Amino acid sequence: MSLSRTRVTLASGVLLGTLAATAAWAQWFTSGRTTAISQAESISFSVDAVTITGPPLRPGGAGGLRIRLTNHKPFAVRVVMVLADGPVTVDAAHPGCVRTGVSLVSPIYTSWLLAPRQTKEFATSNKVRMTNGSDNGCQGAMFHVPLRATATTA
């Protein structure tokens, strides 16, 4: 074998070895990164229903929430936070309730576990408040508290 042919063979072998090592590293790096991202991925979903619990809200008072969530995913999730998803509104039967004074103590940090495709209710206390600035027309009103939840893979 000639010297130049040996150099070409050796260079080709080094190049192929380097490419194989790079490909193996890239596969490991991509796989590791994908796993890390999927485990830390934030999953946002809407809340099925919210009910204010306890005695009727009064100016200066607070109430709890019963929150129903559904995990539509084929894997378990852990709900880590519940946030307001818009302003609190009032039912149509109370047009005099312009300033509701109702707000969510947000965010609500949680550690609620939902199995795949599970629907479950969770209770909180003192997470909804009514200020003293609420209109008198809000007495006896029903309030809509829009929420959204954030979860991670469990």
N, CA, C and O atoms as a DFTB+ gen file, in Angstrom:
616 C
 N C O
     1  1       0.847      -1.172       0.000
     2  2       0.000       0.000       0.000
     3  2       0.889       1.230       0.000
     4  3       1.883       1.284       0.725
     5  1       0.537       2.215      -0.809
     6  2       1.366       3.403      -0.897
     7  2       1.102       4.312       0.299
     8  3       0.098       4.176       0.997
     9  1       2.020       5.232       0.512
    10  2       1.937       6.144       1.646
    11  2       0.716       7.054       1.523
    12  3       0.039       7.298       2.522
    13  1       0.415       7.562       0.324
    14  2      -0.741       8.442       0.163
    15  2      -2.047       7.683       0.355
    16  3      -3.006       8.232       0.898
    17  1      -2.097       6.428      -0.084
    18  2      -3.298       5.612       0.109
    19  2      -3.490       5.314       1.589
    20  3      -4.631       5.284       2.050
    21  1      -2.435       5.096       2.346
    22  2      -2.499       4.868       3.782
    23  2      -3.023       6.113       4.478
    24  3      -3.849       6.016       5.386
    25  1      -2.550       7.280       4.060
    26  2      -3.020       8.536       4.656
    27  2      -4.522       8.733       4.408
    28  3      -5.254       9.134       5.313
    29  1      -4.975       8.451       3.181
    30  2      -6.399       8.593       2.855
    31  2      -7.221       7.622       3.688
    32  3      -8.260       8.006       4.224
    33  1      -6.785       6.382       3.808
    34  2      -7.494       5.382       4.595
    35  2      -7.531       5.798       6.060
    36  3      -8.574       5.698       6.706
    37  1      -6.413       6.257       6.584
    38  2      -6.327       6.683       7.978
    39  2      -7.215       7.907       8.205
    40  3      -7.949       7.966       9.191
    41  1      -7.152       8.875       7.305
    42  2      -7.980      10.081       7.432
    43  2      -9.456       9.726       7.359
    44  3     -10.262      10.267       8.116
    45  1      -9.816       8.824       6.456
    46  2     -11.214       8.399       6.345
    47  2     -11.670       7.718       7.624
    48  3     -12.784       7.950       8.095
    49  1     -10.808       6.874       8.187
    50  2     -11.137       6.176       9.436
    51  2     -11.329       7.156      10.582
    52  3     -12.261       7.011      11.373
    53  1     -10.447       8.161      10.679
    54  2     -10.572       9.177      11.733
    55  2     -11.849       9.977      11.521
    56  3     -12.574      10.241      12.480
    57  1     -12.138      10.368      10.282
    58  2     -13.347      11.129       9.980
    59  2     -14.599      10.328      10.317
    60  3     -15.519      10.864      10.935
    61  1     -14.652       9.074       9.930
    62  2     -15.810       8.221      10.243
    63  2     -15.950       8.027      11.745
    64  3     -17.060       8.059      12.275
    65  1     -14.842       7.828      12.427
    66  2     -14.876       7.678      13.889
    67  2     -15.393       8.939      14.558
    68  3     -16.191       8.872      15.493
    69  1     -14.936      10.089      14.077
    70  2     -15.392      11.365      14.627
    71  2     -16.880      11.557      14.357
    72  3     -17.615      11.970      15.254
    73  1     -17.334      11.270      13.148
    74  2     -18.756      11.386      12.823
    75  2     -19.603      10.457      13.670
    76  3     -20.669      10.851      14.144
    77  1     -19.143       9.225      13.869
    78  2     -19.894       8.266      14.692
    79  2     -19.972       8.749      16.135
    80  3     -21.025       8.665      16.767
    81  1     -18.855       9.254      16.652
    82  2     -18.849       9.763      18.036
    83  2     -19.753      10.976      18.159
    84  3     -20.481      11.114      19.142
    85  1     -19.711      11.871      17.149
    86  2     -20.565      13.053      17.164
    87  2     -22.032      12.652      17.092
    88  3     -22.864      13.211      17.806
    89  1     -22.349      11.699      16.245
    90  2     -23.735      11.230      16.121
    91  2     -24.202      10.608      17.432
    92  3     -25.330      10.843      17.864
    93  1     -23.343       9.820      18.063
    94  2     -23.710       9.203      19.339
    95  2     -23.926      10.275      20.400
    96  3     -24.879      10.192      21.175
    97  1     -23.047      11.287      20.447
    98  2     -23.191      12.372      21.419
    99  2     -24.470      13.157      21.148
   100  3     -25.207      13.501      22.072
   101  1     -24.732      13.442      19.850
   102  2     -25.933      14.192      19.491
   103  2     -27.190      13.415      19.895
   104  3     -28.144      14.010      20.396
   105  1     -27.203      12.116      19.686
   106  2     -28.353      11.296      20.070
   107  2     -28.538      11.332      21.589
   108  3     -29.660      11.486      22.070
   109  1     -27.459      11.194      22.335
   110  2     -27.547      11.242      23.800
   111  2     -28.024      12.606      24.254
   112  3     -28.905      12.709      25.108
   113  1     -27.437      13.670      23.678
   114  2     -27.783      15.029      24.074
   115  2     -29.251      15.326      23.765
   116  3     -29.965      15.878      24.603
   117  1     -29.695      14.962      22.571
   118  2     -31.083      15.203      22.186
   119  2     -32.032      14.402      23.062
   120  3     -33.041      14.930      23.530
   121  1     -31.717      13.135      23.287
   122  2     -32.588      12.302      24.123
   123  2     -32.645      12.839      25.542
   124  3     -33.722      12.945      26.128
   125  1     -31.495      13.175      26.090
   126  2     -31.467      13.707      27.454
   127  2     -32.219      15.008      27.558
   128  3     -32.944      15.228      28.528
   129  1     -32.064      15.865      26.591
   130  2     -32.737      17.158      26.605
   131  2     -34.241      16.986      26.431
   132  3     -35.017      17.656      27.113
   133  1     -34.660      16.115      25.546
   134  2     -36.083      15.878      25.339
   135  2     -36.723      15.365      26.623
   136  3     -37.801      15.821      27.004
   137  1     -36.076      14.433      27.282
   138  2     -36.596      13.906      28.543
   139  2     -36.698      15.011      29.579
   140  3     -37.705      15.128      30.277
   141  1     -35.651      15.821      29.677
   142  2     -35.659      16.901      30.665
   143  2     -36.779      17.893      30.376
   144  3     -37.451      18.352      31.300
   145  1     -36.986      18.226      29.109
   146  2     -38.045      19.176      28.772
   147  2     -39.412      18.587      29.057
   148  3     -40.274      19.277      29.601
   149  1     -39.634      17.323      28.704
   150  2     -40.959      16.753      28.904
   151  2     -41.293      16.614      30.388
   152  3     -42.457      16.741      30.766
   153  1     -40.303      16.359      31.230
   154  2     -40.572      16.238      32.659
   155  2     -40.856      17.597      33.284
   156  3     -41.608      17.682      34.255
   157  1     -40.269      18.659      32.745
   158  2     -40.473      19.983      33.310
   159  2     -41.493      20.791      32.519
   160  3     -41.745      21.954      32.831
   161  1     -42.078      20.176      31.498
   162  2     -43.015      20.883      30.638
   163  2     -44.198      21.397      31.441
   164  3     -44.741      20.692      32.292
   165  1     -44.584      22.614      31.165
   166  2     -45.732      23.212      31.823
   167  2     -46.951      22.971      30.949
   168  3     -46.940      23.278      29.757
   169  1     -47.994      22.424      31.540
   170  2     -49.220      22.099      30.824
   171  2     -50.311      23.023      31.348
   172  3     -50.614      23.018      32.541
   173  1     -50.891      23.801      30.472
   174  2     -51.945      24.720      30.873
   175  2     -53.285      24.176      30.401
   176  3     -53.415      23.765      29.248
   177  1     -54.274      24.170      31.271
   178  2     -55.604      23.734      30.853
   179  2     -56.664      24.489      31.622
   180  3     -56.402      25.049      32.686
   181  1     -57.866      24.499      31.069
   182  2     -58.950      25.254      31.687
   183  2     -59.587      24.460      32.814
   184  3     -59.431      23.244      32.922
   185  1     -60.296      25.181      33.631
   186  2     -60.976      24.609      34.792
   187  2     -62.415      24.309      34.398
   188  3     -63.071      25.142      33.772
   189  1     -62.917      23.119      34.762
   190  2     -64.278      22.722      34.399
   191  2     -65.340      23.547      35.127
   192  3     -66.290      24.018      34.502
   193  1     -65.189      23.722      36.421
   194  2     -66.201      24.427      37.208
   195  2     -65.573      24.994      38.473
   196  3     -64.613      24.452      39.019
   197  1     -66.148      26.101      38.914
   198  2     -65.701      26.748      40.144
   199  2     -66.933      27.099      40.953
   200  3     -67.886      27.667      40.421
   201  1     -66.922      26.769      42.222
   202  2     -68.020      27.124      43.118
   203  2     -67.431      27.840      44.322
   204  3     -66.467      27.363      44.922
   205  1     -68.010      28.988      44.680
   206  2     -67.582      29.675      45.900
   207  2     -68.257      28.972      47.061
   208  3     -69.474      28.787      47.061
   209  1     -67.468      28.582      48.049
   210  2     -67.994      27.807      49.178
   211  2     -68.057      28.658      50.442
   212  3     -67.462      29.732      50.519
   213  1     -68.782      28.159      51.417
   214  2     -68.916      28.855      52.693
   215  2     -70.129      29.757      52.681
   216  3     -70.965      29.677      51.781
   217  1     -70.226      30.618      53.684
   218  2     -71.360      31.545      53.736
   219  2     -71.286      32.533      52.568
   220  3     -70.217      32.709      51.983
   221  1     -72.414      33.187      52.217
   222  2     -72.394      34.153      51.123
   223  2     -71.316      35.221      51.349
   224  3     -71.080      35.662      52.474
   225  1     -70.673      35.620      50.254
   226  2     -69.646      36.667      50.368
   227  2     -70.283      37.964      50.832
   228  3     -71.363      38.342      50.379
   229  1     -69.607      38.628      51.731
   230  2     -70.035      39.934      52.228
   231  2     -68.854      40.887      52.094
   232  3     -67.703      40.450      52.094
   233  1     -69.126      42.181      51.981
   234  2     -68.015      43.130      51.910
   235  2     -67.036      42.918      53.078
   236  3     -67.433      42.828      54.240
   237  1     -65.760      42.844      52.732
   238  2     -64.721      42.602      53.732
   239  2     -64.504      41.131      54.044
   240  3     -63.616      40.792      54.826
   241  1     -65.302      40.250      53.446
   242  2     -65.221      38.818      53.743
   243  2     -64.459      38.025      52.694
   244  3     -64.038      38.548      51.662
   245  1     -64.300      36.755      52.996
   246  2     -63.600      35.840      52.095
   247  2     -64.353      34.519      52.035
   248  3     -65.125      34.190      52.937
   249  1     -64.127      33.784      50.988
   250  2     -64.739      32.471      50.833
   251  2     -63.770      31.503      50.185
   252  3     -62.723      31.888      49.665
   253  1     -64.142      30.254      50.231
   254  2     -63.329      29.221      49.606
   255  2     -63.797      28.933      48.195
   256  3     -64.795      29.482      47.727
   257  1     -63.064      28.069      47.532
   258  2     -63.430      27.645      46.188
   259  2     -63.412      26.129      46.113
   260  3     -62.561      25.471      46.710
   261  1     -64.358      25.593      45.376
   262  2     -64.318      24.179      44.995
   263  2     -64.052      24.193      43.494
   264  3     -64.834      24.737      42.715
   265  1     -62.944      23.589      43.108
   266  2     -62.474      23.655      41.724
   267  2     -62.484      22.254      41.124
   268  3     -61.860      21.337      41.659
   269  1     -63.203      22.092      40.002
   270  2     -63.246      20.789      39.328
   271  2     -62.350      20.847      38.085
   272  3     -62.499      21.715      37.225
   273  1     -61.426      19.904      38.024
   274  2     -60.465      19.833      36.927
   275  2     -60.560      18.480      36.238
   276  3     -60.889      17.476      36.870
   277  1     -60.271      18.457      34.944
   278  2     -60.195      17.211      34.196
   279  2     -58.849      17.137      33.509
   280  3     -58.445      18.069      32.814
   281  1     -58.163      16.039      33.703
   282  2     -56.912      15.776      33.007
   283  2     -57.249      14.980      31.749
   284  3     -57.555      13.790      31.836
   285  1     -57.197      15.613      30.596
   286  2     -57.509      14.951      29.329
   287  2     -56.291      14.216      28.764
   288  3     -56.385      13.565      27.723
   289  1     -55.165      14.317      29.437
   290  2     -53.926      13.707      28.953
   291  2     -53.891      12.212      29.276
   292  3     -54.553      11.763      30.212
   293  1     -53.112      11.431      28.493
   294  2     -52.988       9.992      28.759
   295  2     -51.923       9.684      29.823
   296  3     -51.502       8.535      29.962
   297  1     -51.492      10.694      30.562
   298  2     -50.502      10.505      31.624
   299  2     -50.904      11.360      32.827
   300  3     -51.662      12.321      32.692
   301  1     -50.393      11.001      33.990
   302  2     -50.717      11.726      35.220
   303  2     -50.074      13.110      35.204
   304  3     -48.990      13.298      34.652
   305  1     -50.757      14.069      35.814
   306  2     -50.214      15.419      35.944
   307  2     -50.341      15.880      37.393
   308  3     -51.185      15.395      38.147
   309  1     -49.491      16.817      37.755
   310  2     -49.554      17.447      39.073
   311  2     -49.874      18.919      38.852
   312  3     -49.082      19.649      38.256
   313  1     -51.042      19.357      39.337
   314  2     -51.444      20.757      39.224
   315  2     -50.624      21.537      40.251
   316  3     -50.669      21.252      41.448
   317  1     -49.877      22.523      39.759
   318  2     -48.982      23.271      40.635
   319  2     -49.460      24.691      40.900
   320  3     -49.016      25.333      41.851
   321  1     -50.379      25.188      40.047
   322  2     -50.822      26.554      40.227
   323  2     -52.174      26.754      39.571
   324  3     -52.454      26.200      38.508
   325  1     -53.016      27.560      40.224
   326  2     -54.291      27.978      39.663
   327  2     -54.270      29.503      39.645
   328  3     -53.950      30.144      40.647
   329  1     -54.615      30.072      38.492
   330  2     -54.550      31.520      38.301
   331  2     -55.888      32.075      37.833
   332  3     -56.713      31.354      37.272
   333  1     -56.088      33.364      38.072
   334  2     -57.251      34.044      37.506
   335  2     -57.094      34.052      35.992
   336  3     -55.988      34.203      35.474
   337  1     -58.207      33.889      35.290
   338  2     -58.175      33.877      33.831
   339  2     -59.150      34.915      33.282
   340  3     -59.882      34.650      32.328
   341  1     -59.151      36.073      33.883
   342  2     -60.042      37.150      33.481
   343  2     -60.725      37.743      34.703
   344  3     -60.547      37.254      35.819
   345  1     -61.497      38.785      34.498
   346  2     -62.160      39.431      35.638
   347  2     -63.343      38.619      36.164
   348  3     -63.978      37.869      35.423
   349  1     -63.622      38.784      37.439
   350  2     -64.800      38.169      38.056
   351  2     -66.021      38.910      37.515
   352  3     -66.038      40.140      37.485
   353  1     -67.034      38.173      37.093
   354  2     -68.262      38.782      36.579
   355  2     -69.447      38.338      37.440
   356  3     -69.340      37.413      38.245
   357  1     -70.551      39.006      37.253
   358  2     -71.745      38.748      38.055
   359  2     -72.871      38.268      37.143
   360  3     -72.862      38.534      35.941
   361  1     -73.837      37.560      37.721
   362  2     -74.966      37.052      36.944
   363  2     -75.828      38.203      36.415
   364  3     -75.808      39.309      36.954
   365  1     -76.577      37.922      35.360
   366  2     -77.395      38.943      34.690
   367  2     -78.529      39.468      35.561
   368  3     -79.060      40.545      35.290
   369  1     -78.910      38.733      36.597
   370  2     -80.023      39.144      37.454
   371  2     -79.633      40.285      38.406
   372  3     -80.480      40.776      39.152
   373  1     -78.369      40.707      38.388
   374  2     -77.906      41.759      39.293
   375  2     -77.217      42.892      38.516
   376  3     -76.009      43.089      38.648
   377  1     -78.000      43.648      37.694
   378  2     -77.387      44.716      36.898
   379  2     -76.830      45.862      37.741
   380  3     -76.008      46.639      37.255
   381  1     -77.260      45.976      38.985
   382  2     -76.757      47.029      39.877
   383  2     -75.414      46.691      40.495
   384  3     -74.861      47.480      41.262
   385  1     -74.895      45.539      40.170
   386  2     -73.602      45.100      40.723
   387  2     -72.514      45.387      39.679
   388  3     -72.039      44.484      38.990
   389  1     -72.136      46.665      39.581
   390  2     -71.133      47.078      38.602
   391  2     -69.731      46.851      39.174
   392  3     -68.869      46.271      38.514
   393  1     -69.520      47.307      40.390
   394  2     -68.235      47.075      41.085
   395  2     -68.429      45.891      42.030
   396  3     -68.927      46.053      43.144
   397  1     -68.034      44.701      41.579
   398  2     -68.241      43.509      42.408
   399  2     -67.331      43.523      43.625
   400  3     -67.721      43.068      44.700
   401  1     -66.129      44.038      43.463
   402  2     -65.170      44.014      44.571
   403  2     -64.672      42.612      44.855
   404  3     -63.969      42.390      45.840
   405  1     -65.029      41.663      44.003
   406  2     -64.644      40.266      44.216
   407  2     -63.370      39.983      43.428
   408  3     -63.265      40.304      42.245
   409  1     -62.414      39.378      44.108
   410  2     -61.155      39.031      43.441
   411  2     -60.624      37.713      43.984
   412  3     -60.986      37.267      45.073
   413  1     -59.774      37.123      43.205
   414  2     -59.125      35.865      43.578
   415  2     -57.787      36.165      44.221
   416  3     -57.032      37.006      43.731
   417  1     -57.489      35.484      45.313
   418  2     -56.149      35.540      45.885
   419  2     -55.319      34.659      44.963
   420  3     -55.370      33.431      45.041
   421  1     -54.545      35.312      44.077
   422  2     -53.886      34.585      43.004
   423  2     -52.398      34.877      43.003
   424  3     -52.007      36.003      43.310
   425  1     -51.573      33.940      42.679
   426  2     -51.902      32.584      42.283
   427  2     -52.159      31.686      43.495
   428  3     -51.753      31.989      44.617
   429  1     -52.836      30.592      43.235
   430  2     -53.053      29.569      44.260
   431  2     -52.047      28.461      43.954
   432  3     -52.150      27.792      42.925
   433  1     -51.087      28.271      44.838
   434  2     -50.093      27.209      44.644
   435  2     -50.632      25.904      45.211
   436  3     -51.152      25.865      46.326
   437  1     -50.502      24.841      44.432
   438  2     -51.057      23.546      44.823
   439  2     -50.066      22.432      44.536
   440  3     -48.981      22.666      44.005
   441  1     -50.447      21.246      44.885
   442  2     -49.717      20.034      44.514
   443  2     -50.744      18.922      44.330
   444  3     -50.630      17.850      44.925
   445  1     -51.752      19.192      43.497
   446  2     -52.854      18.261      43.288
   447  2     -52.495      17.267      42.189
   448  3     -52.038      17.660      41.116
   449  1     -52.698      16.015      42.450
   450  2     -52.377      14.964      41.493
   451  2     -53.641      14.519      40.760
   452  3     -54.667      14.248      41.384
   453  1     -53.559      14.448      39.437
   454  2     -54.659      13.945      38.612
   455  2     -54.140      12.786      37.778
   456  3     -53.164      12.929      37.041
   457  1     -54.794      11.639      37.896
   458  2     -54.436      10.462      37.102
   459  2     -54.817      10.716      35.634
   460  3     -55.541      11.669      35.345
   461  1     -54.345       9.888      34.722
   462  2     -54.729      10.059      33.317
   463  2     -56.249      10.054      33.151
   464  3     -56.932       9.173      33.674
   465  1     -56.768      11.025      32.432
   466  2     -58.185      11.161      32.087
   467  2     -59.117      11.230      33.314
   468  3     -60.286      10.855      33.225
   469  1     -58.608      11.698      34.426
   470  2     -59.390      11.777      35.657
   471  2     -60.006      13.167      35.822
   472  3     -59.391      14.177      35.481
   473  1     -61.236      13.200      36.354
   474  2     -61.886      14.440      36.777
   475  2     -61.980      14.394      38.293
   476  3     -62.377      13.385      38.875
   477  1     -61.611      15.502      38.923
   478  2     -61.575      15.520      40.382
   479  2     -61.835      16.937      40.884
   480  3     -61.484      17.915      40.224
   481  1     -62.463      17.036      42.076
   482  2     -62.697      18.335      42.698
   483  2     -61.703      18.556      43.823
   484  3     -61.350      17.636      44.560
   485  1     -61.262      19.802      43.934
   486  2     -60.327      20.196      44.985
   487  2     -60.911      21.393      45.711
   488  3     -61.553      22.242      45.093
   489  1     -60.698      21.469      47.002
   490  2     -61.236      22.565      47.802
   491  2     -60.112      23.462      48.313
   492  3     -59.030      22.993      48.666
   493  1     -60.396      24.761      48.342
   494  2     -59.478      25.736      48.927
   495  2     -60.273      26.560      49.931
   496  3     -61.504      26.551      49.912
   497  1     -59.589      27.252      50.783
   498  2     -60.299      28.134      51.713
   499  2     -59.705      29.539      51.622
   500  3     -58.508      29.717      51.398
   501  1     -60.579      30.531      51.802
   502  2     -60.185      31.944      51.815
   503  2     -59.393      32.372      50.580
   504  3     -58.407      33.099      50.703
   505  1     -59.803      31.940      49.413
   506  2     -59.100      32.302      48.181
   507  2     -59.863      33.321      47.337
   508  3     -59.350      33.794      46.323
   509  1     -61.097      33.664      47.753
   510  2     -61.882      34.673      47.067
   511  2     -62.249      35.730      48.099
   512  3     -62.693      35.408      49.201
   513  1     -62.062      36.976      47.739
   514  2     -62.329      38.067      48.684
   515  2     -63.274      39.094      48.066
   516  3     -63.318      39.276      46.850
   517  1     -64.032      39.765      48.949
   518  2     -64.908      40.854      48.513
   519  2     -64.515      42.105      49.306
   520  3     -64.490      42.088      50.536
   521  1     -64.212      43.182      48.589
   522  2     -63.796      44.418      49.259
   523  2     -65.004      45.173      49.798
   524  3     -66.151      44.873      49.467
   525  1     -64.715      46.146      50.627
   526  2     -65.779      47.005      51.159
   527  2     -66.322      47.944      50.092
   528  3     -67.334      48.607      50.319
   529  1     -65.671      48.014      48.929
   530  2     -66.113      48.887      47.850
   531  2     -67.130      48.256      46.915
   532  3     -67.429      48.824      45.864
   533  1     -67.662      47.113      47.266
   534  2     -68.654      46.443      46.417
   535  2     -69.960      47.228      46.406
   536  3     -70.351      47.817      47.414
   537  1     -70.632      47.230      45.253
   538  2     -71.933      47.899      45.146
   539  2     -72.983      47.154      45.964
   540  3     -72.906      45.934      46.114
   541  1     -73.976      47.895      46.498
   542  2     -75.078      47.270      47.237
   543  2     -75.864      46.321      46.343
   544  3     -76.465      45.365      46.834
   545  1     -75.865      46.573      45.043
   546  2     -76.581      45.724      44.099
   547  2     -75.976      44.333      43.958
   548  3     -76.523      43.494      43.243
   549  1     -74.859      44.075      44.626
   550  2     -74.209      42.758      44.556
   551  2     -74.774      41.766      45.583
   552  3     -74.414      40.589      45.576
   553  1     -75.660      42.250      46.463
   554  2     -76.203      41.355      47.487
   555  2     -76.988      40.227      46.832
   556  3     -77.880      40.467      46.019
   557  1     -76.648      39.000      47.195
   558  2     -77.329      37.821      46.684
   559  2     -76.900      37.406      45.282
   560  3     -77.486      36.490      44.705
   561  1     -75.899      38.060      44.732
   562  2     -75.469      37.766      43.356
   563  2     -74.663      36.474      43.282
   564  3     -74.083      36.018      44.267
   565  1     -74.647      35.908      42.092
   566  2     -73.787      34.753      41.794
   567  2     -72.619      35.286      40.980
   568  3     -72.814      36.022      40.012
   569  1     -71.413      34.918      41.368
   570  2     -70.211      35.414      40.707
   571  2     -69.553      34.318      39.884
   572  3     -69.520      33.154      40.282
   573  1     -69.033      34.711      38.732
   574  2     -68.272      33.793      37.885
   575  2     -66.794      34.146      38.045
   576  3     -66.376      35.266      37.751
   577  1     -66.011      33.174      38.515
   578  2     -64.578      33.366      38.751
   579  2     -63.823      32.519      37.726
   580  3     -63.636      31.321      37.939
   581  1     -63.383      33.128      36.609
   582  2     -62.680      32.339      35.588
   583  2     -61.272      31.991      36.057
   584  3     -60.531      32.843      36.547
   585  1     -60.929      30.734      35.895
   586  2     -59.625      30.229      36.329
   587  2     -58.959      29.421      35.239
   588  3     -59.620      28.933      34.322
   589  1     -57.664      29.282      35.337
   590  2     -56.910      28.329      34.517
   591  2     -55.885      27.674      35.428
   592  3     -55.445      28.258      36.418
   593  1     -55.524      26.479      35.082
   594  2     -54.594      25.712      35.913
   595  2     -53.326      25.422      35.131
   596  3     -53.351      25.289      33.907
   597  1     -52.229      25.325      35.846
   598  2     -50.950      24.954      35.270
   599  2     -50.479      23.690      35.968
   600  3     -50.537      23.584      37.193
   601  1     -50.012      22.730      35.175
   602  2     -49.575      21.447      35.724
   603  2     -48.254      21.027      35.087
   604  3     -47.832      21.571      34.067
   605  1     -47.626      20.059      35.708
   606  2     -46.436      19.430      35.148
   607  2     -46.703      17.933      35.105
   608  3     -47.638      17.451      35.745
   609  1     -45.899      17.202      34.367
   610  2     -46.054      15.759      34.368
   611  2     -45.727      15.244      35.763
   612  3     -44.798      15.721      36.413
   613  1     -46.494      14.278      36.205
   614  2     -46.322      13.765      37.576
   615  2     -45.225      12.719      37.629
   616  3     -44.939      12.177      38.696
